[in-house]
Each structure stands twice: as structure tokens, then as C-alpha cells.
Amino acid sequence: MRFIYKRPRMEDVSEELSIIMELMVSKTFVMIDLFWLCLLFTLLLFPVLATVSMSILFFCGSFALFNGIYFYFFYPYIKKS
């Protein structure tokens, strides 16, 4: 049964991998990922935070901080490539 399955060519595999890698480092994907991670981080810390307004403030602050870190450290290197 193993000999019936034809393996794909290496060029096809590398082309598909390059498409996936371009998607994974795209700015839109990173922003969506940061949004969900900050939301999850805020929901997990919700019992510690005092009020809903404090939670919203914490979410906005953490989202802004992580976006700043991304743009300062990683975005210039992606742009040059």
C-alpha cells in the first residue's frame, strides 16, 4: 500500500511551505494573534482585576505594549526581507 502513494515533488512542497510562512509572518495575522492572546490574558486575570473598567484598561494597555514590542523589534526585519 505504501508504494501506491506517490510522494509530491520537493518543489511543490517548498512552494506550499513558502505560502504558509508568508501568511504566518504577515502583519494582519500577527495583529489578530496578539488581539486573541491579550483577550485570553485579560480573561485569565479577570479574577485579580478589580472592575470591568480596569479589565478593559488592562486589555488596551497589554495590546498596545505587545504591538509596540512587535513593531519595534520584529517588523523592521520582516520589511527588509
Contacts in CASP RR format, 6 or more apart in sequence:
PFRMAT RR
TARGET T0000
AUTHOR 0000-0000-0000
METHOD contacts of the structure
MODEL  1
MRFIYKRPRMEDVSEELSIIMELMVSKTFVMIDLFWLCLLFTLLLFPVLA
TVSMSILFFCGSFALFNGIYFYFFYPYIKKS
23 29 0 8 1.000
25 78 0 8 1.000
27 75 0 8 1.000
27 78 0 8 1.000
30 70 0 8 1.000
31 67 0 8 1.000
34 63 0 8 1.000
34 66 0 8 1.000
34 67 0 8 1.000
34 70 0 8 1.000
35 63 0 8 1.000
37 66 0 8 1.000
38 59 0 8 1.000
38 62 0 8 1.000
38 63 0 8 1.000
38 66 0 8 1.000
39 59 0 8 1.000
41 62 0 8 1.000
42 49 0 8 1.000
42 55 0 8 1.000
42 58 0 8 1.000
42 59 0 8 1.000
42 62 0 8 1.000
45 55 0 8 1.000
45 58 0 8 1.000
46 55 0 8 1.000
49 55 0 8 1.000
49 58 0 8 1.000
END
